[in-house]
Amino acid sequence: IDEFKGNCDERKYQCILTDPKNHKVLDILPGRETYHLSTYFSSFSKEERAKVKAVVIDMWKPYKDIVKTYFKNALVVVDRFHFIRQVFWAFDKIRREEQKRFSKQRRRYFKRSKKLLWTRFNNLDEEGKQAVEVMLNVSSKLREAYLLKEKFMEFVDSESFEEAKKKLHDWYLYVSASQLPEFDYCLQTITRWQNEILNSFKVAYTNGYTEGVNNKIKVLERNAYGVRNFKRFRARILYMMG
């Protein structure tokens, strides 16, 4: 389940349902609100809904509530991209604030800083590693935030549910010890969605296919200079992806 900005029938967002295993678009709903989701899923029998084993969502609470209501046997899984970016948002807030504090002369060391600092340290070449070390040496706060970012990505690399559970708990301790207020909201969000995040280590499915379809829908919209009628829009998407 995901949403995309379609601007149809005076609604900003439409909802897309896909089968990530078989790479199929199942349907397009006029909105992402609970009313539209409930109306659609209640049209299926309990027996049909009981066959669904996992539902991948972003961190939009109505999706979670709907899945728990209509798909009793399904794991609710948060797509990895959506929980990873929570950490990167917190980290980048610190990066921008620290960069603003530096003199013009020192700021030259931060050229391409976002790309370098967002990249995993082990994935950088020697020149990139040296540039990152220079940046981290001039700001202890940035160094601490960078450590939290890297430790979180170690959690993401976990190869099993049990390993992920342990590493996520360790990451909580790192955040608590750091006392970086920029990570407070991030920590609250990750904690609130902990079960659904950890479920992503139980199944191999992501919203990658869905995001790819959403990009194709954007192209369709641009080529059509926008489609205002939902029924026509839905038909064009299903035909395009059929």
ABEGO torsion letter per residue (X at the ends): XBBBBAGBGGBABBBBBBBAAAGBBABBBABABAAAAAAAAAABBAAAAAABABBBBBBBAAAAAAAAAABAABBBBBBAAAAAAAAAAAAAAAAAAAAAABBAAAAAAABGAAAAAABBAAABBAAAAAAAAAAAAABAAAAAAAAAAAAAAAAAABABAAAAAAAAAAAAAAAAAAGBAAAAAAAAAAAAAAAAAAAAAABABBAAAAAAAAAAAAAAAAAAGEBABAAAAAAAAAAAAX
